[in-house]
Amino acid sequence: MKIDETNCGKCGICTEACPLGLIEKQGMKIIIKAGCNNCGRCLKVCPMDAIYEDE
């Protein structure tokens, strides 16, 4: 998964949705750490449609 920084509202909803705890808020950025299995839970809960599948 990837985050479109221009659309991201930094709300943190995705951090709570990640079952592996691999999404973190670091300063004013949301970071998806290595190990993401592309389950899509963060993508489904993002109110800004800022998360997309990595190709």
C-alpha positions as CSV (number, residue, x, y, z in Angstrom):
1,M,0.0,0.0,0.0
2,K,1.0,3.6,-0.6
3,I,-0.2,6.9,0.7
4,D,-0.9,9.9,-1.5
5,E,0.5,12.7,0.6
6,T,-1.5,15.4,-1.2
7,N,-4.8,13.7,-0.2
8,C,-3.9,12.5,3.2
9,G,-5.5,14.4,6.1
10,K,-3.2,12.8,8.7
11,C,-6.3,11.7,10.7
12,G,-4.7,8.4,11.8
13,I,-7.7,6.2,11.2
14,C,-5.5,4.0,9.0
15,T,-3.1,3.5,11.9
16,E,-5.8,2.0,14.0
17,A,-7.1,-0.2,11.1
18,C,-3.8,-1.9,10.4
19,P,-3.9,-5.4,12.0
20,L,0.0,-5.6,11.9
21,G,0.6,-2.2,13.4
22,L,2.7,-1.2,10.4
23,I,1.2,2.3,9.8
24,E,2.5,5.0,12.0
25,K,2.1,8.8,12.3
26,Q,5.6,10.3,12.3
27,G,5.4,14.0,12.7
28,M,3.1,15.3,10.0
29,K,3.4,12.2,7.9
30,I,1.7,8.8,7.8
31,I,4.2,6.0,7.1
32,I,3.5,2.5,6.0
33,K,6.4,0.4,7.2
34,A,8.0,-2.6,5.5
35,G,6.1,-5.9,6.0
36,C,2.7,-4.6,4.8
37,N,0.8,-7.5,3.3
38,N,-1.7,-5.3,1.3
39,C,-4.7,-6.6,3.2
40,G,-6.6,-3.4,2.3
41,R,-8.1,-2.6,5.7
42,C,-6.4,0.8,5.7
43,L,-7.6,1.5,2.2
44,K,-11.2,0.7,3.2
45,V,-11.3,3.1,6.2
46,C,-9.5,6.1,4.7
47,P,-12.0,8.9,4.5
48,M,-9.8,10.9,2.1
49,D,-9.1,8.0,-0.4
50,A,-5.4,8.7,0.1
51,I,-4.3,5.1,0.2
52,Y,-3.9,3.0,-2.9
53,E,-2.4,-0.4,-3.8
54,D,1.2,-0.5,-4.6
55,E,1.8,-2.0,-8.1
